[in-house]
């Protein structure tokens, strides 16, 4: 058996950084439990995100406590505090990596791939014009897939456009690449491409995640909710005001929540490659170089009704 090595320098940097984070966090009470979550496939994404935040706080010389109690029978993910300062604030933090897509969206994508598999298009040498109008239920799916599979086999080697209609579910044309009839089909009403419904609302799912996390944080101490948001949540600066407004609305009735931080990473070639802070759309947007080729992006949204403004400097230091 031959091993294929990824020798890219940034891969080694990221692995070394993760190992360093695990070593730092394992030294804390409860750190072994967090590190062990990394080995579980169903918890790996959230564990890496939490490890990164805890290690970042430790590297900035903050005191980190894992799973501190917040309410009777409740704990949050971690707390941070300034070292050696009498009366210093302790900020309690809940962390979550929100899935890129909701369950309905993932099922819609899976069903679409069964009804109109991209590999079948490529093998048939066709491009697809048309639309899936609705995502069928499980009871009808197998029968529809059998019909669509027979259609894709029919398309192999076809020299003329072929048409498939599946009741009220799907209406598509398979057009051989370069066929002159494509323009006529589009003129007669066929879509110029292929569409499929993939219902998703990343703002709503982020809002729900924030509301659920509020209950894990104390009512009489400053709290921060840190989310790795869905990838589609922050597609452009023009969308940011809607996101910030939703976040502020989610915490408006919880003055113990000082801020919500949306944290993600981008390639350094696509964003500002140096440390930068800018107030945009009512939030602080923070870029900082991270691990060789990445930039850490934080959208820090302060709660206008926060009760513990004295915690703001500590929160700024964390991010």
C-alpha positions in Angstrom: 0.0 0.0 0.0 1.4 3.4 -1.0 0.7 6.4 1.2 -0.2 9.7 -0.4 1.2 12.6 1.7 -0.2 16.2 1.7 3.1 18.1 1.9 1.6 21.6 1.6 3.2 23.8 4.3 -0.2 25.2 5.5 -1.4 21.6 6.2 1.5 21.1 8.5 0.9 24.5 10.1 -2.8 23.7 10.8 -2.0 20.2 12.2 0.7 21.6 14.4 -1.6 24.3 15.6 -4.4 21.8 16.4 -1.9 19.7 18.3 -0.7 22.7 20.3 -4.4 23.7 21.0 -5.1 20.1 22.3 -2.0 20.1 24.6 -3.0 23.5 26.0 -6.6 22.6 26.6 -5.9 19.1 27.9 -4.0 20.7 30.8 -7.2 22.3 32.0 -9.7 20.5 34.3 -12.2 18.9 31.9 -9.8 19.4 28.9 -9.5 15.7 28.2 -13.2 15.4 27.6 -13.1 18.3 25.1 -10.1 16.8 23.3 -11.8 13.4 23.2 -14.8 14.9 21.4 -12.4 15.7 18.5 -12.1 11.9 17.8 -15.9 11.5 17.4 -17.0 12.2 13.8 -20.4 13.6 14.9 -18.8 16.1 17.2 -15.5 16.9 15.5 -16.5 20.2 13.8 -17.8 21.7 17.1 -14.9 20.3 19.1 -12.3 21.9 16.8 -14.1 25.2 17.0 -14.3 25.1 20.8 -10.7 24.0 21.0 -9.6 26.9 18.8 -11.5 29.4 21.0 -10.1 28.1 24.3 -6.6 27.9 22.9 -6.9 31.5 21.6 -7.9 32.7 25.0 -5.0 30.8 26.7 -2.5 32.3 24.2 -3.8 35.7 25.1 -3.0 35.0 28.7 -6.6 34.8 29.8 -7.8 32.4 32.5 -10.0 29.7 31.0 -12.4 27.4 32.8 -14.1 24.7 31.0 -17.8 23.8 31.6 -18.3 26.3 34.5 -21.7 26.0 36.2 -24.1 28.8 35.2 -27.5 27.8 36.6 -28.9 24.9 38.7 -28.0 21.8 36.7 -26.6 23.8 33.8 -23.1 24.5 32.5 -21.8 26.5 29.6 -18.8 25.6 27.4 -16.2 27.8 29.0 -15.5 31.1 30.8 -12.6 33.6 30.4 -11.3 36.1 32.8 -8.4 38.5 33.2 -5.6 37.0 35.4 -4.6 38.5 38.8 -7.2 41.3 38.8 -9.3 41.7 41.9 -13.0 42.1 40.9 -12.3 41.4 37.2 -15.2 40.3 35.1 -15.6 36.7 34.1 -17.3 36.2 30.8 -19.2 33.0 30.2 -19.2 31.6 26.7 -21.4 29.2 24.7 -19.9 27.9 21.4 -21.6 26.2 18.5 -20.7 25.4 14.8 -24.0 25.8 13.0 -24.4 23.3 10.1 -24.0 24.8 6.6 -27.4 23.5 5.6 -30.5 22.5 7.4 -31.9 19.0 7.3 -34.6 19.9 4.7 -31.9 21.4 2.5 -29.6 18.4 2.8 -32.5 16.1 1.9 -33.4 18.3 -1.1 -29.9 18.1 -2.4 -29.7 14.3 -1.9 -33.0 13.8 -3.7 -31.9 16.1 -6.6 -28.8 14.1 -7.0 -30.8 10.9 -7.3 -33.3 12.3 -9.8 -30.8 14.2 -11.9 -27.3 12.9 -11.0 -24.5 15.1 -12.4 -22.3 12.2 -13.2 -25.1 10.8 -15.5 -25.2 14.1 -17.4 -21.5 14.1 -17.9 -21.5 10.5 -19.1 -24.3 11.2 -21.5 -22.6 14.3 -22.9 -25.6 16.4 -22.1 -26.5 19.6 -20.4 -29.7 19.8 -18.5 -32.4 22.4 -19.0 -35.4 22.3 -16.7 -36.5 22.3 -13.1 -37.5 20.1 -10.1 -40.7 21.7 -8.9 -41.0 20.0 -5.6 -39.0 17.5 -3.5 -41.0 14.2 -3.5 -41.7 12.2 -0.4 -40.0 8.9 0.4 -43.1 6.9 -0.6 -42.9 8.1 -4.2 -39.2 8.5 -4.6 -38.1 5.0 -5.6 -40.6 4.8 -8.4 -39.5 8.3 -9.7 -35.8 7.4 -9.5 -36.4 4.2 -11.6 -38.0 6.3 -14.4 -35.3 8.9 -14.3 -32.5 6.3 -14.3 -34.0 4.8 -17.4 -34.1 8.2 -19.0 -30.4 8.9 -18.3 -29.5 5.6 -19.9 -31.5 6.6 -22.9 -29.6 9.8 -23.1 -26.2 8.0 -23.5 -25.2 8.4 -27.1 -28.3 10.5 -28.0 -27.8 13.0 -30.8 -31.1 14.9 -30.3 -32.6 16.6 -27.2 -34.7 14.3 -25.1 -37.5 15.3 -22.8 -38.6 13.9 -19.4 -41.7 14.9 -17.4 -42.3 13.3 -14.0 -45.9 14.4 -13.1 -45.7 17.6 -11.0 -42.2 16.8 -9.8 -39.7 17.4 -12.6 -39.7 18.7 -16.2 -36.2 18.5 -17.9 -34.6 18.5 -21.4 -31.3 16.7 -21.8 -29.5 18.5 -24.7 -26.3 17.2 -26.2 -23.4 19.6 -25.8 -23.3 22.1 -28.7 -26.7 21.1 -30.1 -28.2 24.0 -32.1 -31.7 23.2 -30.7 -30.8 24.5 -27.3 -31.6 28.1 -28.2 -35.0 27.1 -29.5 -35.9 25.3 -26.3 -34.9 28.3 -24.2 -37.0 30.6 -26.5 -40.0 28.4 -26.1 -39.8 28.6 -22.3 -37.2 26.0 -21.1 -34.9 27.4 -18.3 -31.4 28.2 -19.4 -29.9 25.7 -17.0 -31.2 23.4 -14.2 -33.0 24.5 -11.0 -33.9 22.6 -7.9 -35.6 23.8 -4.7 -33.3 23.7 -1.8 -35.2 25.5 1.0 -32.8 27.1 3.5 -32.8 30.1 5.7 -29.4 30.5 7.3 -30.5 33.6 9.2 -33.4 31.8 10.8 -31.2 28.9 11.8 -28.6 31.2 13.3 -31.3 33.1 15.1 -32.6 29.8 16.6 -29.1 28.7 17.6 -28.6 32.0 19.5 -32.0 31.7 21.3 -31.2 28.2 22.4 -27.8 29.1 23.7 -29.1 31.9 25.9 -30.6 29.4 28.3 -27.1 27.9 29.0 -25.6 31.2 30.2 -26.0 32.8 33.6 -28.6 35.5 34.1 -26.4 37.6 36.5 -23.1 37.7 34.7 -21.9 38.7 31.2 -22.3 36.1 28.5 -21.1 35.7 24.9 -22.4 33.4 22.2 -19.8 32.4 19.7 -21.0 30.7 16.5 -19.4 29.4 13.4 -22.2 30.4 11.1 -23.5 28.6 8.0 -21.3 29.3 5.0 -24.2 31.1 3.2 -24.9 33.5 6.1 -22.3 36.1 5.1 -22.0 35.9 1.3 -21.4 39.6 0.8 -21.2 42.9 2.8 -24.5 43.9 1.3 -26.2 41.1 3.3 -24.5 41.9 6.6 -27.1 44.5 7.8 -29.8 41.8 7.7 -27.6 39.4 9.7 -26.7 42.0 12.3 -30.3 43.1 12.7 -31.4 39.5 13.3 -28.6 38.9 15.8 -29.5 42.0 17.8 -33.2 41.0 17.7 -32.3 37.5 19.1 -30.6 38.9 22.2 -32.7 42.1 22.7 -34.6 40.6 25.6 -31.5 39.0 27.2 -29.4 41.9 28.7 -27.0 39.4 30.3 -25.8 38.6 26.8 -23.1 41.1 26.0 -22.3 40.1 22.4 -22.6 37.5 19.7 -19.5 36.6 17.7 -19.8 35.0 14.2 -16.4 33.5 13.5 -15.2 31.9 10.2 -12.0 31.6 8.2 -11.2 32.6 4.6 -8.2 32.3 2.3 -5.8 35.2 2.7 -6.0 35.9 -1.1 -9.7 36.8 -0.8 -9.7 39.2 2.1 -7.6 41.7 3.9 -4.4 39.8 4.8 -3.4 42.1 7.8 -5.0 42.8 11.1 -7.9 45.1 10.6 -11.0 46.3 12.5 -13.9 48.2 11.0 -17.3 49.1 12.1 -19.8 47.9 9.4 -23.6 47.8 9.6 -23.6 48.1 13.4 -21.1 45.4 14.1 -17.3 45.2 14.5 -15.7 43.2 11.7 -12.3 41.9 12.6 -9.8 40.3 10.2 -6.6 38.8 11.5 -4.0 36.5 9.8 -4.2 33.0 10.9 -2.2 29.8 10.2 -0.2 30.6 7.1 -2.8 31.1 4.4 -5.9 31.9 6.3 -7.6 35.0 7.8 -9.8 34.7 10.8 -13.0 36.7 10.3 -15.1 37.8 13.3 -18.3 39.7 13.1 -18.8 40.9 16.7 -22.3 42.1 17.4 -22.8 43.9 20.7 -26.2 43.7 22.4 -27.5 47.2 22.6 -29.4 46.3 25.8 -26.4 44.6 27.5 -26.2 45.0 31.2 -22.5 44.4 31.7 -20.6 47.0 29.5 -17.6 46.7 31.9 -17.0 43.3 30.2 -16.5 44.9 26.8 -12.7 45.3 27.0 -12.3 41.6 27.9 -14.5 40.5 25.0 -12.4 42.8 22.7 -9.3 41.1 23.9 -10.6 37.7 23.2 -11.4 38.5 19.6 
